[in-house]
């Protein structure tokens, strides 16, 4: 599994909230199979999608999880073309990591109680 993490800065609180709403709509259209164009291709490539945001600072991050390196490279190409306009903040970094550990501790702590 691989994770593509993109970080954004410089958006106002209103801009960050609007972007969150847009991403939610995009994800719903991907889940329902109604997404079109380049964005529609993400549904067959991304296993899991996470967005983190701090509208107070204007910072956000998007994590897209993919099974293979080839998939994450294609997601990178697609998402590069979907970066927000400059008046909505700017992307400060994009990194790709191999996911080497992904464990939930919730079940371990609930059994101990």
N, C-alpha and C positions, 0 to 999 in steps of 0.2 A: 504494500500500500504506500502511496505517495501523497504528500500534502503540498499544495501550492498556496502560499500565504502572501497576500498583497496588503500593504498598509497605506492608508490615506490620511492626509492632514489638511487643515486649512479651511474646512467648511464651517459655516455658521451652524448653530443649533437647528435652525429651520431647514437648512440644506441637508444636514445629516438625517433628520427625521424624514424628509422627503425621499432621500436615497434609500432609507430603510423600508419605507412603504413601497417604493419601486421594486426593490429586490424581493420583498415578500410576494408581490404580484407576479414577478418573473418566476420565482420558485414554484408558486402555485400553478402557473401555466405549464411549467416543466413537468410537475407531478401529474397534471391532468392530461398531458400529451397534446396541449393546444399551442405550445410555443412554436414559433416559426423562425425562419432565417438562421443565422449563425447561432443565436442564443438557443434555438431549438435543438441544436446538436449537442448541447451540454448535457441534456437528459440521458443520452446514451454513454456519456463519458464520465460523469461525476457520480460517485456513490453517495457522498454526503456533502452538505454545504453548510457552513457556519459563518455567521456575520457577527462581529463584535463591534460595539460602538460606545463612544463617550461623547454625547452631543454637547456637553459642557466645554470640552476642549476642542471639538471638531475633528477628533481622531476616530478612525475606524479601521477594521481589518476584516478581510474575507479569506476563509479557508475552504479550499475545494479539495476533497479527497478522491483519489483515483486509484484503481487497481494496478495499472502498469505505467512505466515511464513514457511509453508512447502516448497513452491517454493524457497524462499530465502535460506533455508537450503540446498536444492539440488543444487542450483546455487553455494553456498559456497563450497560444496564438489567438484563440477566440476571445478570451477575456481582455487581451491587450487591445483589441479593436473596440471593446465596450467600455473603456475607461471613461470616467465622468469628464464633462467639460471643465475647463480651468476655473470657471466662476463657481464651481462646486467643490473646490479644494483640489488637491493634486496627489497623485500616487507618489509615495516616497520610496517604496521598495517592493520587490517581488522576489520571493525565495521559494525554492522547492526542496523539500526534505523527504527522506524515506521515513515512514512511520515505523519505529522500531519497538514501541511499547504503547499500547492503548488499552488500559485496564480500568474498570470501574471499581472503586473501593466501597461503594454503597452496600453491596451484598455482604462483603466481609464485615463491615461495621454493624449491620443489622443482625447478623448471626451471633455476634459477640455480646449483644445487649441482652 
